[in-house]
Amino acid sequence: DDIDLLALAAQLTPEKIDKLRHGINKCQDFIANLAQQGGQIGFEREFNVNPELAEPIVKDWRAKYNWTGKADITQRTGSHLFIGDWKTGSSKFPDMDQLELMALLAFVSEPEIETVDAALIFIVDQNVRWSSVWTRVLDFPVMQEKWLGRYHDLFRRSVQGDWPPTPNNLCAWCPVRTCEHNAPARAKAIAQGKTNLPD
């Protein structure tokens, strides 16, 4: 809404705008470097996989439990795939799990891919956080088991309505006001001048 836009505009100091401009230039350099290495570059590449993480599917918004992931940039070189994800936030706490999940979806979607590596590319921080290189032979079965376990746990919780309070960085934005972690997190965020909290 208008208040959030005004708050965002207020945060865009000349210094931040300058950092963002430099970050975008670095991203352009990153893309140019990929192009020089050869291979096939893609943007906004989507992977759609069945709930068992066993085969690719045609995307269907009516289906509740399929896996879908979108890679901001990819580079395919032979049997290797690079996946990049642009980030505008801070690189202080990178979520590397999302890269692992994207690699898993890529392995399922394209059986000819043997290795995948990935990176979170932080635009404002001008920082790149690289993953390890995952292999189909060694890593794919472990990744598949891990994410299937998470899927089954989420499915069970969804059906049973079993969502135990778990403190994390999003507590201040959580709509469940009765949770023991919500009020302290909101108070801390407000003290830090955060203005984008829900009412």
Secondary structure as GFF3:
##gff-version 3
##sequence-region A 1 199
A	DSSP	alpha_helix	2	11	.	.	.	ID=ss1
A	DSSP	alpha_helix	14	37	.	.	.	ID=ss2
A	DSSP	beta_strand	40	49	.	.	.	ID=ss3
A	DSSP	beta_strand	67	77	.	.	.	ID=ss4
A	DSSP	beta_strand	80	87	.	.	.	ID=ss5
A	DSSP	alpha_helix	97	109	.	.	.	ID=ss6
A	DSSP	beta_strand	115	122	.	.	.	ID=ss7
A	DSSP	beta_strand	127	130	.	.	.	ID=ss8
A	DSSP	beta_strand	134	135	.	.	.	ID=ss9
A	DSSP	alpha_helix	140	160	.	.	.	ID=ss10
A	DSSP	three_ten_helix	171	173	.	.	.	ID=ss11
A	DSSP	alpha_helix	182	191	.	.	.	ID=ss12
###
